Amino acid sequence: MDIDKVASFMAGHARLLDRRRFELLMGEGDPAGTLAALEGYRNADGGYGWGLEPDLRSPESQPGSALHAFEVFEQAPSPRAAELCDWLQTVTRPDGGLPFALPLTVAQATAPWWQGADRSESSLQITAVTAAAAWRVAAHDPAVAAHPWLARASAYCLEAISSLKERPHAYVLAFAVRFLDTQPSASDLLDRLGAFVPPDGEMHVEGGTEHEMLSPLDFSPAPGLPSRRLFTAEAVSADLDRLESLQREDGGWTVDYATISQAGALDWRGAVTVDALRILRDNGRLGQTPGRGA
């Protein structure tokens, strides 16, 4: 793995927000600069849109964009995180869940799964992954930890997960596992979900591309998480080897799922490159590089 090539790739190909996130990941940069880059995606209602979720280009605030905003707040704390919870409270359904997506004002260049979302019911997939990201922010943000939206969303997720009788869609399963990692009292539910995870952690994504797969790191990205017990050490090590090997010649990583627009495809590459480096760093695979901290 060549960190210098990553820096060159990010400079030449990534959107400003992910270049700023990369700087923070490397122990450089300024959180204020990262938050300033995020601000361009924010709407007056307190939510985020404008392609923050690369396959959802419409400008209005969306639950899918909230997830990515929380990922930034995990690196760069801000009062905007609690304000985002305020917005999420306004679009939460009566049962405490979030709709997969809200009505679009611009459909062009947006993926069909966002365009065709059922707005009349809650989505465990989007609620679980968004709440999990919010809980990671809550670890250093008391206003998010105490926010009533997070309590409502968490109660919905716990109820919906406990109602699962058969293996759900791959992303629903992975995001439910990530949510349960934030709930220490839900160990029994995590074990129940573990029965749906293949022994090697490899899971084809139904309805995705031919090669779209989830792997152990998609379920359990960091050491020390409760979900690590679902996988052998050998399976995790092999998956880390795989992730390292996916660095392209230009220095960046890419996605194996369908992309909808040229802008979205490029945005994804910068975002998943930051995610890959974060996972490798957290798992001790990102060594020190001269001039850059790990």
C-alpha positions in Angstrom: 0.0 0.0 0.0 1.4 3.4 -1.1 0.2 6.3 1.0 2.0 8.8 -1.2 0.0 7.6 -4.1 -3.2 8.0 -2.1 -2.3 11.7 -1.5 -1.8 12.2 -5.2 -5.1 10.4 -6.0 -7.0 12.5 -3.5 -5.5 15.8 -4.9 -6.4 14.9 -8.4 -9.7 13.1 -8.2 -11.5 13.5 -4.8 -14.1 16.2 -3.8 -12.9 18.8 -1.4 -14.8 17.2 1.6 -13.0 13.9 1.2 -9.6 15.7 0.7 -10.2 17.4 4.0 -11.3 14.1 5.7 -8.1 12.5 4.4 -6.0 15.2 5.9 -7.6 14.7 9.3 -7.2 10.9 9.0 -3.5 11.4 8.4 -3.2 13.6 11.5 -3.0 16.8 9.5 -5.5 19.5 8.5 -8.0 21.5 10.4 -11.4 20.2 11.6 -12.8 23.7 10.8 -11.8 23.3 7.2 -13.6 19.9 7.0 -16.7 21.3 8.5 -16.6 24.3 6.1 -16.5 21.8 3.2 -19.5 19.9 4.7 -21.4 23.2 5.1 -21.9 23.4 1.3 -24.2 20.3 1.4 -26.3 21.7 4.3 -29.8 23.1 3.8 -31.6 25.7 5.8 -33.8 23.0 7.4 -30.7 21.5 9.2 -30.5 18.5 6.9 -28.0 17.6 4.1 -28.4 17.0 0.4 -26.8 18.2 -2.8 -25.1 14.9 -3.6 -23.5 14.3 -0.2 -24.7 10.8 -0.8 -23.0 10.4 -4.3 -25.9 8.5 -6.0 -28.5 10.9 -4.7 -27.9 14.2 -6.5 -31.1 16.0 -5.6 -30.6 19.1 -3.4 -33.2 18.6 -0.7 -32.3 17.1 2.7 -32.4 13.3 2.8 -31.8 10.6 5.5 -29.1 9.0 3.3 -27.2 12.2 3.4 -27.5 12.4 7.2 -25.5 9.3 7.5 -22.5 10.8 5.6 -22.8 14.0 7.6 -22.5 12.0 10.9 -19.4 10.4 9.5 -17.8 13.8 9.2 -19.0 14.8 12.7 -17.3 11.7 14.0 -14.0 13.2 12.8 -14.8 16.8 13.4 -17.2 17.5 16.2 -19.7 20.3 15.7 -23.0 21.7 17.1 -24.4 20.9 13.6 -24.7 17.3 14.7 -27.4 18.0 17.2 -29.1 20.3 14.6 -29.1 17.3 12.2 -30.8 15.3 14.9 -33.4 18.1 15.1 -34.1 17.7 11.3 -34.2 13.9 11.5 -36.9 14.2 14.2 -39.1 16.1 11.7 -39.0 13.4 9.1 -39.1 10.4 11.4 -42.2 8.2 11.0 -44.6 7.6 13.9 -43.0 4.2 14.7 -39.6 5.9 15.2 -38.0 4.8 11.9 -36.8 6.8 8.9 -38.2 6.5 5.4 -35.5 5.2 3.0 -35.8 8.4 1.1 -38.0 11.5 0.8 -39.5 12.9 -2.4 -37.0 14.1 -4.9 -37.0 17.6 -6.4 -34.4 16.5 -9.1 -34.5 12.9 -10.3 -31.6 13.2 -12.8 -28.4 11.2 -12.0 -30.0 9.7 -8.9 -30.1 5.9 -8.4 -33.4 4.1 -9.0 -33.4 2.7 -5.5 -33.6 6.3 -4.1 -36.1 7.4 -6.7 -38.4 4.4 -6.1 -38.2 4.4 -2.3 -41.4 3.7 -0.5 -42.0 6.8 1.6 -45.0 5.3 3.4 -43.0 3.0 5.7 -39.9 3.0 7.8 -36.7 1.5 6.6 -34.6 -0.6 9.0 -31.7 -0.3 6.5 -31.4 3.5 6.5 -32.5 3.9 10.2 -30.0 1.4 11.5 -26.9 2.7 9.6 -27.8 6.4 10.4 -28.4 5.7 14.1 -25.2 3.7 14.3 -23.3 6.7 12.9 -25.0 9.0 15.3 -24.1 6.8 18.3 -20.4 7.0 17.2 -20.8 10.8 17.3 -22.6 10.6 20.6 -19.5 9.1 22.2 -18.0 12.6 22.2 -21.1 14.8 21.8 -23.5 14.8 24.8 -26.1 16.8 22.9 -26.4 14.0 20.3 -26.3 11.3 23.0 -29.3 12.9 24.8 -31.3 13.8 21.7 -34.8 12.3 21.6 -34.5 11.5 17.9 -31.7 9.0 18.7 -33.6 7.4 21.5 -36.7 7.0 19.2 -34.6 5.7 16.3 -32.8 3.2 18.5 -36.0 1.9 20.0 -37.4 1.3 16.4 -34.2 -0.5 15.4 -34.2 -2.8 18.4 -37.9 -3.7 17.8 -37.4 -4.2 14.1 -34.3 -6.3 14.5 -36.0 -8.5 17.2 -38.8 -9.1 14.7 -36.5 -10.6 12.0 -37.4 -14.3 11.5 -35.2 -14.9 8.5 -32.1 -13.5 6.9 -32.8 -10.0 5.6 -31.2 -8.3 2.6 -27.4 -8.2 2.9 -27.2 -4.4 3.6 -30.0 -4.6 6.1 -28.2 -7.4 7.9 -24.8 -5.5 7.9 -26.3 -2.3 9.0 -28.3 -4.0 11.8 -25.1 -5.6 13.0 -23.3 -2.2 13.0 -26.2 -0.7 15.0 -26.1 -3.4 17.6 -22.4 -2.7 18.1 -23.5 0.6 19.6 -26.0 -1.2 22.0 -24.1 -3.0 24.7 -27.3 -4.4 26.3 -28.4 -6.1 23.0 -25.8 -8.8 23.0 -28.5 -11.5 22.6 -29.8 -9.8 19.4 -26.3 -9.7 18.0 -25.9 -13.4 18.5 -29.3 -14.0 16.8 -28.2 -12.0 13.8 -24.9 -13.8 13.8 -26.8 -16.9 12.8 -27.7 -15.2 9.5 -24.0 -14.3 8.7 -22.2 -16.9 6.5 -19.2 -18.5 8.3 -16.7 -16.7 6.0 -18.6 -13.4 6.2 -18.9 -13.3 2.4 -22.4 -12.3 1.3 -23.6 -11.5 -2.2 -25.8 -8.4 -2.4 -29.2 -9.4 -3.8 -30.1 -7.1 -6.7 -26.6 -5.7 -6.9 -23.9 -6.1 -9.5 -22.5 -9.5 -10.4 -19.5 -9.0 -8.1 -21.1 -6.9 -5.4 -20.2 -8.6 -2.1 -20.2 -7.8 1.6 -17.3 -9.2 3.7 -16.4 -9.3 7.4 -15.1 -5.7 7.4 -18.5 -4.5 6.1 -20.1 -6.0 9.2 -17.4 -5.3 11.7 -14.9 -2.7 10.6 -12.9 -2.1 13.8 -11.2 -4.3 16.4 -12.9 -4.4 19.8 -16.4 -4.3 18.5 -18.8 -6.9 19.9 -19.5 -8.1 16.3 -15.9 -9.3 15.9 -16.9 -12.4 17.7 -19.0 -13.4 14.7 -15.8 -13.9 12.6 -12.6 -15.8 13.1 -9.3 -13.9 13.3 -8.2 -15.6 10.1 -11.3 -14.3 8.3 -10.7 -10.8 9.4 -7.0 -10.9 8.6 -7.8 -12.3 5.1 -10.3 -9.5 4.5 -7.8 -6.9 5.6 -5.3 -8.4 3.0 -8.1 -8.2 0.4 -8.8 -4.5 1.3 -5.1 -3.6 1.0 -4.9 -5.3 -2.4 -7.8 -3.3 -3.8 -5.7 -0.1 -4.0 -5.6 0.9 -7.7 -2.5 1.9 -9.6 -3.6 5.6 -9.4 -3.6 5.3 -5.6 -7.3 5.2 -4.8 -9.9 2.6 -4.1 -13.2 2.1 -6.0 -16.6 0.5 -5.5 -18.0 -2.8 -6.7 -21.6 -1.6 -6.8 -23.4 0.2 -9.6 -22.8 3.9 -10.0 -25.3 6.2 -11.7 -23.4 9.3 -12.9 -19.9 10.2 -13.7 -19.8 12.7 -10.9 -21.2 10.1 -8.5 -18.7 7.5 -9.5 -15.8 9.9 -8.9 -17.3 11.1 -5.6 -17.5 7.5 -4.4 -13.9 6.8 -5.2 -12.7 9.6 -2.9 -15.2 8.6 -0.1 -14.3 4.9 -0.2 -10.6 5.6 -0.3 -11.0 7.5 3.0 -13.1 4.7 4.4 -10.5 2.1 3.3 -7.7 3.9 5.0 -9.7 4.4 8.2 -10.4 0.7 8.4 -6.8 -0.2 7.7 -5.6 2.3 10.3 -8.0 1.1 13.0 -6.9 -2.5 12.4 -3.2 -1.6 12.6 -2.5 -1.9 8.9 -1.6 1.7 8.2 2.0 2.2 9.1 3.7 5.5 9.7 4.8 7.4 6.6 7.4 10.2 6.7 5.6 13.5 7.1 2.2 11.8 7.8 0.8 10.5 11.0 -1.3 7.3 11.2 
